[in-house]
Amino acid sequence: MLPRALVRRVIHPLHEVLRGRPTNRFLRLYAAHDRLSTAELQVRHDELLVALLQHAAARVPYYRERVAEIRAASDLARFPVLDKSAVRAAGDGLKATGFRGALIPLATGGSSGEPLRFFSDQQREASQLAAKARGRAWFGVHPGMRETDLWGSPIEAAAYSGLRRCAAWALGWRLLPAFQLNAQTMAGFRSVLGGGRTDLLYGYASALARYARFLAERNERFAPGELKLVVSTAEVLLPADRAVIEERLAAPLANEFGCRDGGLIAHGCPRGTLHLMHDAVHVELLDDAGCPVPYGSEGEVVVTNLHARGYPLIRYRTGDRAAFGSPCNCGLPHPVLASVAGRMTDSVRKRDGTRVHGLALIYMLRDVPGVQRFRCIQRADLSLDVAVEVGPGCAREDVQARLAGGVAQVLGPELPLRVAFVNGFEPLPSGKHRYIVCEAVDDAPVRS
Ligand SMILES: [Zn+2]
């Protein structure tokens, strides 16, 4: 492994330059912003928002048709709120004309059941990477420290080869699969994570909790300081999960809140408070009618990335819910989210008892041509009911065959699968948008 200081001062900055991302500039900018007062940061925030709105009104066809004459941050209210179907309908109309940089195609994980394809650009990517690094710097963890991600869709794992593998080695970054957690795989984690081989462990909240409970069952725990920081992401961090992770991994636990399409929205501070990335995103909390909720009430998180220029998504509905909170006394100038009641992603179970992260199914379903929305329910007998809504002219036999192959790949070929073609979905009784639901408990009887 390369010395941390060499990676922080030379390898990481060079890597970002070679990738064409202005990440180093954003790192310096955000470090300076963290030293501002709340009022000073608000001024910077409003300047960034106005610049974005003026760019959109002048250069982006979708917005040029709808808004004009941007003078103040309050002009944001004249922009339409976007949901996924509005983004799909707008299509190339959201591409800025004359944009010189490259547009980077991205897709959401689809944990809401409605995958979305959209575009990012190098500046947006850099702003997000730097925002993530800044949240970690609040805990004394900097680029160059060794990171292990408990993560990985099958797609990402397959892409983790060749040059990327070299870059990951040089940057001190490793990947442990979160999709196949069982006693055998988790028993091997310590050799990667322990003894100072990893400074930062990053992963899905449910996967981290599962590993912590595995340690608890074996009466094992990490020594204090063995890990410097654990960051949980992508899912709601439940209090019971936080407790077992902190106890068994013996490191501070920061929660990260964001989404693929909205970017990093908030990051936990050492006091455990979620701070908005107020110079990277603008966040509104809206009710179903699109009006701001009263302070302290829960509303849908509607996000505007302040640095996106190639394909700006302004006032984008994330599907997650949160409330604003009272200021934190840690000294950071960023506003606070009191709670996040986002979507939950269940894991599903293989016949041998292995738990597989729900995102493994989501990634598979998302990539079946023609599938627009879906819901996957694993019953107590481990059989699967997959309901899908498909686009017009889509060959159902092809979808059925792709699903059968995909499910067999993720969960093994032996689990019964029922596919239903539906027109729209009713919300679940809980009201939560859960598109992977597991009714099978770990000791459920298994139909043979
Ligand atoms: Zn704080």
Residues whose N, C-alpha, C, O or C-beta is under 5 A from the ligand:
A	BS01	ZN	C269 R271 T273 C328 C330
